Amino acid sequence: MDYPVKKLLSEFDAVCVSGGSRIPRDLKIEGRQLGGIYFAMDYLAQSNKRVAGQKIPEDKFIDARGKKVWLSAAEIPAPTAWARQNRQGAKSVVQIEVIA
């Protein structure tokens, strides 16, 4: 759908343009190499494939069910991942925002 810029600017007080990236920003922190740490977009992409009925190999399967989850994500992936982890039955989800 096209939405003319002039109309957008005349109808709203503020305009925020943001974009996502499939290239994650890795954190250089102690313990980053440990197991059980995933990028939000990889988790969400896999979860979407599962919902679509695709089979995920067990050694690649990412599931929040019954787990205490610490979520560090920015912008769109954060609330989407948070909601998905809760729907999967995570024991708890703590979200920390990362602002670039």
N, C-alpha and C positions, 0 to 999 in steps of 0.2 A: 504494500500500500504506500503510495506517495503522500507525503504531508508537506506542503510548501513551507519553507523556512520562515517566510514573512508571516504566515498564519500562525505558526508555532510561536514565534516571538511576540506576536500581538495577543495571543490567548493565554500565555503563561508568564509568570513573574521570573522564573528561572528555568534554564534548560541545562540538563546534565547529560553529556554524551560519554558513554563508557564502552569499553570493548573487552572481551575476554581473550584468553590465549590458551591454547593446548600445551604450550611450553611452560612447565611449572618453574617457580622460583624456589630453588632448594635452599634450605637453611643450613648454614655451616655451624652446627651446634654439636656438643658432645652427645654421643649416643645415636646420632643420625643413622648410622649404619646398622643399627639393631633391627631385628625382624618386627613385623607388625606396624611399620610406618609406611603410609601410602600417600600419594598425591591425590588431592580431592577429585580432580578431573578424571584420573584413572579409575578411582572408585566409582564415580558417577557413571562413566561410560560403561564399565562392567555391569553395574546395577541395571542400567537401561537395557543392555543386551539380555540380562537374565529375565527382566520383565517381558521382553519380546520373545522369550522362549528359547534363546540360545543356551546351549550347554557350555559351562565354564569348567575347564579342567580343575580337579580338586586342589592341585598344588598352586593354582593361580587364584582360587576362590577367595574373595574379600567379603566378610560378613561381620556385621556389628552385633548380631544376636548375642545377648547375655554379657556383652563386654562393656567395660568402662572406657569411653572414648574421649580423647582429647583432640579437638579439632582446631587447627590453625589454618585458616583460609581467608582469602580476601574476596570481596565483592560477591558476585553471583554464586560461585561454588559454595560459599560458606552456608547460607541458609538452606540451600538445596541439599547439601550433604547432611546438615543437621536434621532436616526433616526426614530424609531417607534413612538415616541411622536410627532415628526414633521409630519409624515404621518397621524397620527390621527387628526391633526389639532390643535395642541397646539397653544395658542396665542403667547407664547415665551418659550424657554427652555434655562436655564442657567446651565452650567455643571461645577462642581467643582470636580477635581480629588482627590481621597484619595489614598495615597501611603502608603503601609504597611511598 
